[in-house]
Amino acid sequence: MAGNFGDARRIRRLAVLALCIGPLTTVAAAEPDVGDSSPYPFLSAAYTVLPSADLDAAGEGSRLKTKETQLALGLLQFEAGGLRFDLGLDYQYTRYAYENIDGRNRDLHRLQFPVGLNHRAANWGLDAFLAPGVATSSNVLKDLFDRGSSDDFVVTGRVEATFGQGDRSSWIAGAAYDRAFGEAKPYPVVGWLYRPGDNLSLRLAFPDSALEFRISERQSASIRLFPAGYEWHVVSDELDDEFDYRVEAIRLQGVWSYRVYRSVWLDLSLGYEFDRHHEFVDDTGTPIDSSVDNQVLVMLGLRWGDGPVPYTHQITRLPAR
């Protein structure tokens, strides 16, 4: 695999771009917080499109178009033994449509059931989750109990500890195990969190940084930088064989959210996906290992219950406040 999916190059770019978000802290909001009630239960849905882009090494005229449909449910939050737990469901359907590729379009599914815990103390906090599930092709998912195997099952997770430096800022340290870089692997999570008030939050961290601010009681906005890769187990009926479909990418994504009615939010998003790479097998059995041209993305989302905005291949959950 060329350069192990180029992880070193992507890590450097993430670090540099994370620092570039810093100047955006000059944007602040003036409206008061609307309350600290629990957002559970919640529902978050989103539909994302990336227009056609060239697959550079897949032959002349080869192109790829991406569509993503996401649905996340925050089912329950409760306290036990001094900890707060949350339970949810996270689903994403990804469709890759090809031009001038010897093979059918790929319909890929990720279904996970995150179990999270959260604890807050005077000057430190702990947040973690574990999310078992499946990541596989449509022909397996629709007949999972007969066609599924251990290769279709996935478990991802993350643990983060925050150590306060006062009321406004804290350090972040932790670890994650997921497929954000195109294959299942562990990696560290380190950074700094700054919250000068209830309306503004800045996270400068590896591998994901974000700026979130409340414009008014009815509007909020955010910008986020994060790795957007994933890996699915695909069973090809055409080849009577199986392979891993691997994707790597980085996304810079801005979201504007508007409270339509009470706890109903409309999300409009514009972003840019770069450092894109796809590795799969076409229907003739030919391996495709190709970079993909950078591309813009647009997203339309709808949320109920003040839940979080869903991001591609990310577990959508909101721990206790």
C-alpha angles and dihedrals in degrees: 000000000000110000092337088285090314092280095159092053092047093048090054092049092048091052093050095044092048089061090049090064090063098086090059089075087086087078108086136169129233105200122097125250115273096221145291101253117140114270092214125145100040141154125211124184133174141174119203132186130192112188123232117296133181121265097217100204100032098083136280114311094012111146140174131210123190132207124178131190119190134187125177129179126196099204108176145355123193143157127244132160093356093306132102117228130194132194127199152149126241123189133175129179113197123190122193112194117193137202121204093002121127096236148061123276113270123242109194129183137199119189119174137166109213121205112193139183132197135188130180126194133172097281106003141046141192128210125175143155141186119204120191119185146108135290111190149120125286096254090059098041094054090055099026099150093053102034103026122105137178088274090067095055122089136185121193131173149163138202124195130182122195123203115198127229091186135308095313111042141033140172121247124217129166148102139255137199116199144105100269091123095049100273138046108278142136122246138168125261114211135158151098132282122205124189112171091172145346092280102053134052128173124190118188105182148128124283099005129030128182145177118205127179138169113232095186139331088283101036138055136166137197143178123204137185117199145143110268104191130124145170130223132185108236126197109200114207089188092058096030083227141094138233142168116260106212127191130181128186145134123230132203105192134177123197131193114196129195126192103231098181130351104304096357115108132188116209125201117185139184122185148155127234119201142162086049123179133168129194120186143120123259124221093269091059094254114143113234114205106169144147115234126218117258114262144185121243135205126201135191117195141177127197136185127193098026092282124162127275111262118237125197116279090351125122107250111218138127117213125216115296 
